[in-house]
Amino acid sequence: MSHYHACLVRQKFYLDSVALMRFSKSLAAMPGVDEAAMMMGTPSNIEIMSNAGLLDDSANAAAPGDLIIGIRGADEASVQSALAESNQLLDSPTSNKAGEQWRPKSIRSAVANNPNANLALISVPGPFAISEARKALRRGLHVMIFSDNVDIEKEAELKQEAQSLGKLVMGPDCGTAIINGVPLAFANKVVQGDIGIIGASGTGIQEVSCLISQHGKGISQAIGVGGRDLQERVGGVSTLMAMEALEKDKNTRHIVLISKPPAAAVADRVLAKAASSTKTYTICFLGDDQKNALPSNCSRANTLTEAACDALAISALGETQTSNVLSNQNRAKLLRGLFCGGTLCTESLVISRQAGLAVNSNVSMQGIGNLDTGHQLIDLGADEFTQGKPHPMIEPSIRNDAVMAALTDDSIGVLLVDVVIGFGAHADPASQLVSSLVHNTRADLNIIASVTGTDDDPQQRARQIAILRKAGIAVAASNAQATELALECIGVSN
């Protein structure tokens, strides 16, 4: 049992959570080290590290802009060795083929050195994101906020200011956009075309854009407005501005709008805006029970797959294709869904509910119970799982413990998972998932997956599918089809 630990605070030293997480994993793998963490000194991160037994009194003076290093191990030599390695990792310059990368210290210096830039991507801890975004707006830049855990009141204020300045704020809580063919943050390499997407969800945009691209059409623009943009407090500011932008975009013929059900007053404004458009719309309000009357130029989609099919002007994607025979022993057993993509989890909830299955989830939706027992569909990318940690699309091994727990639970008959690839995502999420199945001995457990992405993505969708199928996982053509297949395995017909 470990009995030695060391803690070091590096003042005013910022590094993003993804890099810190990777450094932490590297330290934890060193001989004699039981646990290691490198985090910014925000209150939530300090609480996490304190609960893990990684802090001492030196952390009391840490500010949110300070970096804290905490290491616990079996002996002093191992811990000190890891501490020395942490400093070397932090102080080693990052370089590319052209030499050392230039890292601006501020928005001001970045703008001064790139006067033709018109967009800033903000990726800092949530408590700092608004102030950095405001600096960018006031220097004439549109903004994409990749950060999560951002206060909704501050988001609303920022978007109102941006509107007054004629600038668009994309995000937060939707880290996906494709602007003029350039994927930003979590996005995929898709075919360019004449279909525009406005999404209050990142993986919703990814799923629809990839299905469209896989089936022969392309994307003009994909604008991620933020997961809470259509809530009453924010008022749909970014969504309405995005609709205006795509109305003026000569390369956009049809627009797909994706969101959880908006606030009633916001839905009225959005649909009125669509009604005045010269373009056609697909409206996908996932889980919407109100079913607002739609303008004549709009059609309704209940799922992401239906939205893609509507934009493609086809009735269906085709039959689910799997190369693995599924067990029929699970009709009285439970469904467990473990998702990296929040909107993919929501889509599965919608489909399950339409089929009459009572499901518990951490996704907020009318008629859905809290996580306790029974059938469960879990969004592992929700804020409660990502505070102080990377998103599971960046580090899918975060899901491994939950997968392994499901393998040992004989009451679970079907395990439903998503694999999301593209820019910003993990280099090989399929292999990470398969690594958690090494000790699976249950022949009666069906594991069903979908892969959101394209073959032009760095991870290559076909390669990811091959890895999953080799491990005995059934792979469906879309998340919706994977869900329908999972329901069939437990004896529920959609």
Secondary structure, 3 states (H helix, E strand, C coil): CCCEEEEEEECCCCCCHHHHHHHHHHHHCCCCEEEEEEEECCHHHHHHHHHCCCCCHHHHHCCCCCEEEEEEECCHHHHHHHHHHHHHHHHCCCEECCEECCCCCCHHHHHHHCCCCCEEEECCCHHHHHHHHHHHHCCCCEEEECCCCCCHHHHHHHHHHHHHHCCCEECCCCCEEEECCEEEECECCCCEEEEEEEECCHHHHHHHHHHHHHCCCCEEEEEECCCCCCCCCCCCHHHHHHHHHHHHCCCCCEEEEEECCCCHHHHHHHHHHHHCCCCEEEEEECCCCCCCCCCCCEEECCCHHHHHHHHHCCCCCCCCCCCCCCCCCCCCCEEEEEECCHHHHHHHHHHHHHCCCCCEECCCCCCCECCCCCCEEEECCCHHHHCCCCCCCCCHHHHHHHHHHHHCCCCEEEEEEEEECCECCCCCHHHHHHHCCCCCCCCCCEEEEEEECCCCCCCCHHHHHHHHHHCCCEEECCHHHHHHHHHHHCCCCC
